[in-house]
Amino acid sequence: MSAITNAHGSIMVAPRAIATIAHRAAIETYGVVGLASKNLLNGISHFIVKDPTHGTEINYDEGRISIDLYVIVEYGVNIKSVASNVAQSVRFNVEKALGVAIEAVNVHVRGMHISNGEESR
């Protein structure tokens, strides 16, 4: 659990809350069609329980927060641009919500989604 201390006291923020903010910001980024599991076990558990933090991992170490995201992008988009936009969006939204600087946002592209022509009609 990350603690934010100011003149008025301490605020405790659970990693799950940070992951929810990061997940939402990533999903709303152009070119991202979803988030993927870090490993097979997490993928299986996601089918059993729908988790709003799926595809995110929060690391908190001595006041430093880093975020890992595992994304699936749409085929045909510039992967580097999408990954950069995801990192910027997640950093902005989490820092805005917490008021604390994020040390790192790491975006791992786990796959690509190819839409068929009928979905866009």
N, C-alpha and C positions, 0 to 999 in steps of 0.2 A: 504494500500500500504506500502510495507516495504522499508525503506530508509537505504542505506549503505553509511556511511560517511567515507571519507579518507582525506589525505592531499590535494587532488586536488578538493574536493567538495563532493557533494552528488549524489548518484545514486538511483533512484526510481524504484523498481521492483514490478509489479502488482502481486497479489496473483494468478491470472489466468496464468501468465507466469510460476510461480513456479509450479503450478498444472500440466501444460502441460509437464514440465520436469519430474515430479514425475510419471505421468501417463505413459509416454514413458518408463521410467526405470522399472516400475512394470510390464508392458505388456511384456517386453523382458526377464523377469526372467523365468527360467525353472520351469514348473509346474503351471504357471498362465495361464489360458485360457481367462480371461477377468476381467473387473472390474464391480462391481455392484453398484446400487444406494444405497444411505444411507437410503432413505425412498421411499414410494410408489409414492409420488408426483414427486420426482426427476426422478423416473423410467419412469413415463408417459411422462414427458417433454423430456426425452432423445430420445423417439421414434419420437417425433415431430422435434426436432433439434438435429443433431449429434454434440456432444460436446467433444472436445479432452481432457477435464478435468473431464469427467465422472468418478465417483468413487473415487474422491479425494476431500479432504477438507483441506484448508490451514488456520491455525490460527496464527495470528501475534499479539503479545502482548509485547509492550515495548522492541522491539529489539530482541525478542525471537520468533523463527519460529518453529511451530510443524505441522506435516503432518499426516493426517488420510487417510488410503487407505482401500477401501472395495473391496476385491478380490474374484474371483471364481477360485478354483484350480482343477486340473485334478484328477479324482478318482485314487487312488492307490499310490499317491506320499506321502511322509512324510510331513504332514501339518506343523509341527513345523519347519522343515528345509526350506520349501518353504517360510514360513512367515519370517523367519530370513534372508533368502537370499534377499527377497523383501525389507526388511527394510535396509539392508546393501547397496543394489544397489541404492535405492532411496536416501539414505543419501549421498553416494559417488557422485552421479551424480548432485544432487542439490548443495552440498557444492562446487563441482568443478566448476559449472556454476556461482554461486554467490560469492564464496570466503568468505562465512559466515558460521559459525557452525550452524547446525540444532539441536534444543533442543531435539526433540523427533520425531520418526516415529512410528506410531501405525498402525498395520496391523490387519484388521478385516476380517476374512474369512466368507463370506456371503453364500457360497454354493460350491458344487462340481459338476463337469461335468463328465459324464460317456460317453466315446467315444464308438461307436459301432465298430466292427472289420473291417468294410468296409472302414472307413475313413482313416485308417493307410495304406491301400494298395495302 
